[in-house]
């Protein structure tokens, strides 16, 4: 078990504790379209997808490359993948 040294939180995984500690250090993730901020990057990504229809695709593309790109519609993401993936194969 991994215990936070600043509060009573306990985690079964070290990476969850590391992420949790960022809350205490004031790390915030900002929405690219509004003034909302979040303690967790995943919450920010979910917010952008849900409220602004923005698809953040780094996780998807990290399998094949180091691209970090934001798409404002799923259609644009699909177009990008259809264009970019064949270039990686050749």
Phi and psi in degrees as a GROMACS rama.xvg file:
@    title "Ramachandran Plot"
@    xaxis  label "Phi"
@    yaxis  label "Psi"
@TYPE xy
-115.649  118.256  UNK-2
-104.411  139.37  UNK-3
-74.9006  135.433  UNK-4
-85.3705  1.28581  UNK-5
-113.628  -15.2782  UNK-6
-151.117  -168.821  UNK-7
-92.2798  6.38676  UNK-8
-66.1484  140.917  UNK-9
-132.932  138.887  UNK-10
-130.259  151.39  UNK-11
-87.858  -16.8159  UNK-12
-122.734  139.823  UNK-13
-64.1981  -38.2366  UNK-14
-64.3604  -31.0582  UNK-15
-68.5085  -38.1931  UNK-16
-64.6528  -43.4292  UNK-17
-59.3456  -45.0507  UNK-18
-63.3719  -42.0829  UNK-19
-60.9234  -41.0004  UNK-20
-61.8488  -26.0204  UNK-21
-61.3659  -30.0692  UNK-22
-60.8589  -42.7706  UNK-23
-69.9251  -28.7756  UNK-24
-85.6333  -0.6713  UNK-25
79.9806  17.0306  UNK-26
-70.5125  127.713  UNK-27
-130.497  146.717  UNK-28
-112.214  127.954  UNK-29
-101.888  140.372  UNK-30
-68.0608  141.45  UNK-31
-78.5353  -13.1293  UNK-32
-113.66  -16.9578  UNK-33
-145.129  -172.352  UNK-34
-91.6285  7.02435  UNK-35
-66.9463  142.073  UNK-36
-129.756  156.641  UNK-37
-140.617  151  UNK-38
-76.1543  -29.2958  UNK-39
-116.761  137.472  UNK-40
-60.4764  -39.9966  UNK-41
-61.084  -34.9814  UNK-42
-67.9078  -38.8281  UNK-43
-65.6335  -45.0673  UNK-44
-61.3123  -44.0311  UNK-45
-62.2295  -42.4462  UNK-46
-59.8134  -47.7924  UNK-47
-62.4781  -38.2079  UNK-48
-69.6114  -44.9633  UNK-49
-71.7486  -46.638  UNK-50
-95.9183  -22.817  UNK-51
-123.411  2.46062  UNK-52
56.5269  33.8598  UNK-53
-95.9126  130  UNK-54
-104.23  118.627  UNK-55
-97.6793  115.455  UNK-56
-110.083  13.4068  UNK-57
-57.2093  -43.481  UNK-58
-60.1664  -40.5878  UNK-59
-65.5695  -46.1919  UNK-60
-84.5771  -13.4025  UNK-61
-64.63  -17.0831  UNK-62
-65.2734  -35.6413  UNK-63
-115.688  -15.5879  UNK-64
-162.06  -178.003  UNK-65
-104.655  23.0551  UNK-66
-73.7038  134.072  UNK-67
-123.746  107.824  UNK-68
-141.164  147.131  UNK-69
-109.923  135.501  UNK-70
-117.525  138.874  UNK-71
-89.3643  -9.21429  UNK-72
-144.087  155.305  UNK-73
-64.2651  -35.6047  UNK-74
-58.4956  -44.5501  UNK-75
-63.5104  -39.1975  UNK-76
-61.2924  -46.8037  UNK-77
-62.8469  -42.5754  UNK-78
-60.7316  -42.3702  UNK-79
-62.594  -47.3409  UNK-80
-61.477  -44.4292  UNK-81
-63.2963  -29.8219  UNK-82
-85.5144  -40.4503  UNK-83
-81.9984  -41.8094  UNK-84
-58.3012  -45.7059  UNK-85
-59.0364  -32.7134  UNK-86
-66.4304  -32.2497  UNK-87
-70.8957  -32.9379  UNK-88
-72.9809  -35.8425  UNK-89
